Amino acid sequence: MSLNKIKCPNCQHWNISNGEHDQQCSNCDAILDSRYATRIKNSVNEGYSFIDSLPPYARYIFLAIVSLVGLIVVIAFA
């Protein structure tokens, strides 16, 4: 299931879109513009992932460091 959310240009509060053109912000009552709409997925299994937010080169470096630390811990307790 997907929802449309609109970010208020006045207070930056995210509002769930009801499809109306003259919708008001639930936080500051400003008129919301559909240009600020963003489609999001509403799923329990899909969430924010730190790894996915990294650029590709940083992702590989991060995974390499985590792997090395894991290897060191395994060797230390062996």
N, CA, C and O atoms as CSV, one atom per row, in Angstrom:
chain,resi,resn,atom,element,x,y,z
A,1,MET,N,N,0.845,-1.181,0.000
A,1,MET,CA,C,0.000,0.000,0.000
A,1,MET,C,C,0.885,1.236,0.000
A,1,MET,O,O,1.905,1.272,0.688
A,2,SER,N,N,0.508,2.227,-0.751
A,2,SER,CA,C,1.283,3.455,-0.821
A,2,SER,C,C,0.429,4.630,-0.378
A,2,SER,O,O,-0.786,4.647,-0.575
A,3,LEU,N,N,1.084,5.608,0.222
A,3,LEU,CA,C,0.424,6.833,0.651
A,3,LEU,C,C,1.082,8.011,-0.038
A,3,LEU,O,O,2.245,7.940,-0.437
A,4,ASN,N,N,0.345,9.078,-0.172
A,4,ASN,CA,C,0.933,10.332,-0.621
A,4,ASN,C,C,1.066,11.229,0.588
A,4,ASN,O,O,0.122,11.402,1.359
A,5,LYS,N,N,2.234,11.793,0.743
A,5,LYS,CA,C,2.457,12.750,1.813
A,5,LYS,C,C,2.858,14.076,1.189
A,5,LYS,O,O,3.556,14.110,0.175
A,6,ILE,N,N,2.419,15.157,1.794
A,6,ILE,CA,C,2.741,16.495,1.314
A,6,ILE,C,C,3.477,17.233,2.415
A,6,ILE,O,O,3.037,17.271,3.564
A,7,LYS,N,N,4.612,17.822,2.041
A,7,LYS,CA,C,5.402,18.599,2.991
A,7,LYS,C,C,4.944,20.052,2.942
A,7,LYS,O,O,4.876,20.659,1.874
A,8,CYS,N,N,4.633,20.593,4.103
A,8,CYS,CA,C,4.168,21.968,4.178
A,8,CYS,C,C,5.324,22.916,3.857
A,8,CYS,O,O,6.388,22.813,4.466
A,9,PRO,N,N,5.132,23.836,2.912
A,9,PRO,CA,C,6.204,24.771,2.572
A,9,PRO,C,C,6.438,25.815,3.663
A,9,PRO,O,O,7.467,26.491,3.664
A,10,ASN,N,N,5.500,25.946,4.578
A,10,ASN,CA,C,5.607,26.943,5.633
A,10,ASN,C,C,6.358,26.411,6.861
A,10,ASN,O,O,7.322,27.027,7.317
A,11,CYS,N,N,5.908,25.256,7.397
A,11,CYS,CA,C,6.492,24.740,8.645
A,11,CYS,C,C,7.277,23.447,8.459
A,11,CYS,O,O,7.833,22.932,9.429
A,12,GLN,N,N,7.339,22.904,7.236
A,12,GLN,CA,C,8.066,21.680,6.889
A,12,GLN,C,C,7.469,20.419,7.516
A,12,GLN,O,O,8.142,19.389,7.575
A,13,HIS,N,N,6.234,20.480,7.980
A,13,HIS,CA,C,5.542,19.332,8.576
A,13,HIS,C,C,4.989,18.442,7.458
A,13,HIS,O,O,4.467,18.946,6.464
A,14,TRP,N,N,5.105,17.110,7.621
A,14,TRP,CA,C,4.576,16.185,6.625
A,14,TRP,C,C,3.115,15.878,6.940
A,14,TRP,O,O,2.776,15.568,8.082
A,15,ASN,N,N,2.258,15.964,5.938
A,15,ASN,CA,C,0.832,15.705,6.071
A,15,ASN,C,C,0.426,14.610,5.099
A,15,ASN,O,O,0.967,14.525,3.997
A,16,ILE,N,N,-0.520,13.774,5.498
A,16,ILE,CA,C,-1.051,12.753,4.593
A,16,ILE,C,C,-2.034,13.428,3.657
A,16,ILE,O,O,-2.943,14.131,4.098
A,17,SER,N,N,-1.849,13.212,2.371
A,17,SER,CA,C,-2.687,13.845,1.363
A,17,SER,C,C,-4.047,13.165,1.309
A,17,SER,O,O,-4.146,11.938,1.329
A,18,ASN,N,N,-5.087,13.978,1.240
A,18,ASN,CA,C,-6.431,13.425,1.079
A,18,ASN,C,C,-6.939,13.616,-0.348
A,18,ASN,O,O,-8.099,13.322,-0.636
A,19,GLY,N,N,-6.084,14.104,-1.235
A,19,GLY,CA,C,-6.425,14.261,-2.638
A,19,GLY,C,C,-7.080,15.586,-2.992
A,19,GLY,O,O,-7.336,15.854,-4.166
A,20,GLU,N,N,-7.352,16.413,-1.998
A,20,GLU,CA,C,-7.979,17.704,-2.267
A,20,GLU,C,C,-6.921,18.723,-2.676
A,20,GLU,O,O,-5.775,18.658,-2.231
A,21,HIS,N,N,-7.321,19.672,-3.538
A,21,HIS,CA,C,-6.376,20.680,-4.007
A,21,HIS,C,C,-6.168,21.799,-2.998
A,21,HIS,O,O,-5.132,22.464,-3.018
A,22,ASP,N,N,-7.130,22.015,-2.125
A,22,ASP,CA,C,-7.021,23.096,-1.153
A,22,ASP,C,C,-6.825,22.578,0.273
A,22,ASP,O,O,-7.347,23.144,1.234
A,23,GLN,N,N,-6.069,21.502,0.384
A,23,GLN,CA,C,-5.825,20.900,1.692
A,23,GLN,C,C,-4.962,21.820,2.552
A,23,GLN,O,O,-4.074,22.506,2.047
A,24,GLN,N,N,-5.235,21.825,3.858
A,24,GLN,CA,C,-4.477,22.645,4.784
A,24,GLN,C,C,-3.568,21.781,5.639
A,24,GLN,O,O,-3.869,20.617,5.904
A,25,CYS,N,N,-2.447,22.362,6.071
A,25,CYS,CA,C,-1.490,21.693,6.945
A,25,CYS,C,C,-2.148,21.442,8.306
A,25,CYS,O,O,-2.827,22.316,8.845
A,26,SER,N,N,-1.944,20.263,8.846
A,26,SER,CA,C,-2.515,19.944,10.158
A,26,SER,C,C,-1.745,20.614,11.289
A,26,SER,O,O,-2.201,20.626,12.433
A,27,ASN,N,N,-0.577,21.172,10.971
A,27,ASN,CA,C,0.249,21.805,11.998
A,27,ASN,C,C,0.060,23.320,12.049
A,27,ASN,O,O,-0.105,23.882,13.132
A,28,CYS,N,N,0.082,24.000,10.877
A,28,CYS,CA,C,0.033,25.468,10.867
A,28,CYS,C,C,-1.115,26.034,10.036
A,28,CYS,O,O,-1.234,27.253,9.912
A,29,ASP,N,N,-1.960,25.181,9.465
A,29,ASP,CA,C,-3.121,25.581,8.654
A,29,ASP,C,C,-2.772,26.299,7.353
A,29,ASP,O,O,-3.632,26.958,6.769
A,30,ALA,N,N,-1.533,26.185,6.890
A,30,ALA,CA,C,-1.159,26.762,5.594
A,30,ALA,C,C,-1.742,25.893,4.476
A,30,ALA,O,O,-1.971,24.699,4.665
A,31,ILE,N,N,-1.976,26.496,3.325
A,31,ILE,CA,C,-2.479,25.753,2.165
A,31,ILE,C,C,-1.331,24.923,1.600
A,31,ILE,O,O,-0.234,25.433,1.377
A,32,LEU,N,N,-1.597,23.636,1.371
A,32,LEU,CA,C,-0.572,22.729,0.863
A,32,LEU,C,C,-0.607,22.691,-0.655
A,32,LEU,O,O,-1.677,22.722,-1.263
A,33,ASP,N,N,0.547,22.624,-1.249
A,33,ASP,CA,C,0.688,22.591,-2.699
A,33,ASP,C,C,1.078,21.173,-3.109
A,33,ASP,O,O,1.952,20.569,-2.487
A,34,SER,N,N,0.444,20.641,-4.144
A,34,SER,CA,C,0.716,19.270,-4.566
A,34,SER,C,C,2.126,19.097,-5.115
A,34,SER,O,O,2.582,17.967,-5.287
A,35,ARG,N,N,2.836,20.208,-5.397
A,35,ARG,CA,C,4.225,20.086,-5.859
A,35,ARG,C,C,5.130,19.543,-4.762
A,35,ARG,O,O,6.214,19.034,-5.049
A,36,TYR,N,N,4.699,19.644,-3.513
A,36,TYR,CA,C,5.493,19.148,-2.398
A,36,TYR,C,C,5.115,17.716,-2.023
A,36,TYR,O,O,5.550,17.209,-0.989
A,37,ALA,N,N,4.318,17.076,-2.847
A,37,ALA,CA,C,3.862,15.716,-2.556
A,37,ALA,C,C,4.978,14.713,-2.822
A,37,ALA,O,O,5.754,14.857,-3.767
A,38,THR,N,N,5.040,13.718,-1.988
A,38,THR,CA,C,6.006,12.632,-2.126
A,38,THR,C,C,5.285,11.317,-1.889
A,38,THR,O,O,4.562,11.158,-0.906
A,39,ARG,N,N,5.489,10.385,-2.793
A,39,ARG,CA,C,4.871,9.070,-2.639
A,39,ARG,C,C,5.790,8.205,-1.795
A,39,ARG,O,O,6.976,8.062,-2.092
A,40,ILE,N,N,5.225,7.625,-0.732
A,40,ILE,CA,C,6.011,6.760,0.157
A,40,ILE,C,C,5.351,5.398,0.248
A,40,ILE,O,O,4.151,5.267,0.008
A,41,LYS,N,N,6.129,4.388,0.595
A,41,LYS,CA,C,5.593,3.052,0.806
A,41,LYS,C,C,5.290,2.889,2.281
A,41,LYS,O,O,6.117,3.208,3.135
A,42,ASN,N,N,4.113,2.395,2.572
A,42,ASN,CA,C,3.693,2.167,3.944
A,42,ASN,C,C,3.759,0.670,4.185
A,42,ASN,O,O,2.782,-0.045,3.958
A,43,SER,N,N,4.898,0.199,4.643
A,43,SER,CA,C,5.100,-1.222,4.859
A,43,SER,C,C,5.897,-1.423,6.137
A,43,SER,O,O,6.808,-0.652,6.438
A,44,VAL,N,N,5.553,-2.447,6.876
A,44,VAL,CA,C,6.263,-2.739,8.121
A,44,VAL,C,C,7.666,-3.251,7.819
A,44,VAL,O,O,8.606,-2.955,8.558
A,45,ASN,N,N,7.815,-4.014,6.746
A,45,ASN,CA,C,9.103,-4.631,6.440
A,45,ASN,C,C,10.096,-3.678,5.803
A,45,ASN,O,O,11.299,-3.933,5.845
A,46,GLU,N,N,9.632,-2.597,5.221
A,46,GLU,CA,C,10.523,-1.658,4.561
A,46,GLU,C,C,10.700,-0.435,5.431
A,46,GLU,O,O,9.725,0.222,5.797
A,47,GLY,N,N,11.940,-0.128,5.763
A,47,GLY,CA,C,12.205,1.022,6.602
A,47,GLY,C,C,13.493,1.684,6.190
A,47,GLY,O,O,14.059,1.382,5.140
A,48,TYR,N,N,13.947,2.584,7.021
A,48,TYR,CA,C,15.179,3.295,6.745
A,48,TYR,C,C,16.356,2.354,6.927
A,48,TYR,O,O,16.433,1.646,7.931
A,49,SER,N,N,17.255,2.338,5.989
A,49,SER,CA,C,18.450,1.511,6.069
A,49,SER,C,C,19.685,2.405,5.993
A,49,SER,O,O,19.870,3.144,5.027
A,50,PHE,N,N,20.520,2.329,7.016
A,50,PHE,CA,C,21.733,3.121,7.056
A,50,PHE,C,C,22.627,2.793,5.867
A,50,PHE,O,O,23.176,3.695,5.235
A,51,ILE,N,N,22.774,1.517,5.562
A,51,ILE,CA,C,23.646,1.081,4.465
A,51,ILE,C,C,23.159,1.646,3.126
A,51,ILE,O,O,23.968,2.081,2.307
A,52,ASP,N,N,21.850,1.640,2.904
A,52,ASP,CA,C,21.319,2.132,1.633
A,52,ASP,C,C,21.489,3.636,1.472
A,52,ASP,O,O,21.475,4.140,0.349
A,53,SER,N,N,21.649,4.355,2.570
A,53,SER,CA,C,21.800,5.804,2.478
A,53,SER,C,C,23.227,6.231,2.136
A,53,SER,O,O,23.463,7.393,1.803
A,54,LEU,N,N,24.177,5.299,2.216
A,54,LEU,CA,C,25.574,5.615,1.933
A,54,LEU,C,C,25.843,5.588,0.428
A,54,LEU,O,O,25.197,4.838,-0.303
A,55,PRO,N,N,26.797,6.406,-0.042
A,55,PRO,CA,C,27.223,6.283,-1.435
A,55,PRO,C,C,27.910,4.930,-1.645
A,55,PRO,O,O,28.400,4.343,-0.680
A,56,PRO,N,N,27.958,4.427,-2.869
A,56,PRO,CA,C,28.486,3.077,-3.108
A,56,PRO,C,C,29.885,2.830,-2.542
A,56,PRO,O,O,30.123,1.785,-1.936
A,57,TYR,N,N,30.809,3.766,-2.730
A,57,TYR,CA,C,32.166,3.526,-2.229
A,57,TYR,C,C,32.183,3.453,-0.708
A,57,TYR,O,O,32.918,2.640,-0.148
A,58,ALA,N,N,31.400,4.272,-0.029
A,58,ALA,CA,C,31.359,4.263,1.433
A,58,ALA,C,C,30.693,2.990,1.945
A,58,ALA,O,O,31.045,2.484,3.011
A,59,ARG,N,N,29.733,2.477,1.182
A,59,ARG,CA,C,29.069,1.232,1.564
A,59,ARG,C,C,30.074,0.085,1.611
A,59,ARG,O,O,30.062,-0.714,2.546
A,60,TYR,N,N,30.941,0.004,0.605
A,60,TYR,CA,C,31.923,-1.070,0.558
A,60,TYR,C,C,32.976,-0.909,1.654
A,60,TYR,O,O,33.408,-1.895,2.251
A,61,ILE,N,N,33.378,0.301,1.913
A,61,ILE,CA,C,34.350,0.552,2.985
A,61,ILE,C,C,33.742,0.186,4.337
A,61,ILE,O,O,34.395,-0.461,5.155
A,62,PHE,N,N,32.509,0.590,4.574
A,62,PHE,CA,C,31.827,0.273,5.833
A,62,PHE,C,C,31.710,-1.240,6.020
A,62,PHE,O,O,31.999,-1.759,7.098
A,63,LEU,N,N,31.286,-1.943,4.971
A,63,LEU,CA,C,31.158,-3.402,5.068
A,63,LEU,C,C,32.506,-4.082,5.284
A,63,LEU,O,O,32.588,-5.082,5.997
A,64,ALA,N,N,33.563,-3.548,4.673
A,64,ALA,CA,C,34.902,-4.113,4.870
A,64,ALA,C,C,35.356,-3.925,6.314
A,64,ALA,O,O,35.917,-4.845,6.910
A,65,ILE,N,N,35.123,-2.757,6.873
A,65,ILE,CA,C,35.526,-2.502,8.262
A,65,ILE,C,C,34.747,-3.390,9.222
A,65,ILE,O,O,35.326,-3.958,10.148
A,66,VAL,N,N,33.446,-3.516,9.011
A,66,VAL,CA,C,32.631,-4.380,9.875
A,66,VAL,C,C,33.096,-5.829,9.756
A,66,VAL,O,O,33.144,-6.542,10.757
A,67,SER,N,N,33.437,-6.270,8.557
A,67,SER,CA,C,33.924,-7.635,8.364
A,67,SER,C,C,35.255,-7.849,9.067
A,67,SER,O,O,35.462,-8.889,9.691
A,68,LEU,N,N,36.158,-6.884,8.977
A,68,LEU,CA,C,37.449,-7.002,9.655
A,68,LEU,C,C,37.286,-7.039,11.169
A,68,LEU,O,O,37.953,-7.824,11.845
A,69,VAL,N,N,36.425,-6.216,11.695
A,69,VAL,CA,C,36.181,-6.225,13.140
A,69,VAL,C,C,35.603,-7.579,13.548
A,69,VAL,O,O,36.003,-8.142,14.566
A,70,GLY,N,N,34.677,-8.095,12.769
A,70,GLY,CA,C,34.121,-9.431,13.058
A,70,GLY,C,C,35.176,-10.514,13.021
A,70,GLY,O,O,35.181,-11.407,13.868
A,71,LEU,N,N,36.071,-10.446,12.045
A,71,LEU,CA,C,37.167,-11.420,11.945
A,71,LEU,C,C,38.093,-11.328,13.144
A,71,LEU,O,O,38.513,-12.356,13.677
A,72,ILE,N,N,38.416,-10.132,13.575
A,72,ILE,CA,C,39.288,-9.929,14.742
A,72,ILE,C,C,38.626,-10.493,16.006
A,72,ILE,O,O,39.294,-11.119,16.830
A,73,VAL,N,N,37.341,-10.275,16.156
A,73,VAL,CA,C,36.624,-10.812,17.333
A,73,VAL,C,C,36.617,-12.332,17.298
A,73,VAL,O,O,36.819,-12.966,18.333
A,74,VAL,N,N,36.391,-12.928,16.145
A,74,VAL,CA,C,36.378,-14.390,16.030
A,74,VAL,C,C,37.764,-14.950,16.359
A,74,VAL,O,O,37.881,-15.930,17.094
A,75,ILE,N,N,38.804,-14.332,15.818
A,75,ILE,CA,C,40.176,-14.812,16.079
A,75,ILE,C,C,40.535,-14.625,17.564
A,75,ILE,O,O,41.200,-15.481,18.146
A,76,ALA,N,N,40.109,-13.531,18.169
A,76,ALA,CA,C,40.424,-13.260,19.578
A,76,ALA,C,C,39.798,-14.292,20.500
A,76,ALA,O,O,40.402,-14.657,21.508
A,77,PHE,N,N,38.606,-14.769,20.181
A,77,PHE,CA,C,37.925,-15.730,21.044
A,77,PHE,C,C,38.161,-17.173,20.634
A,77,PHE,O,O,37.596,-18.085,21.239
A,78,ALA,N,N,38.975,-17.396,19.628
A,78,ALA,CA,C,39.250,-18.769,19.170
A,78,ALA,C,C,40.332,-19.416,19.981
A,78,ALA,O,O,40.686,-20.568,19.731
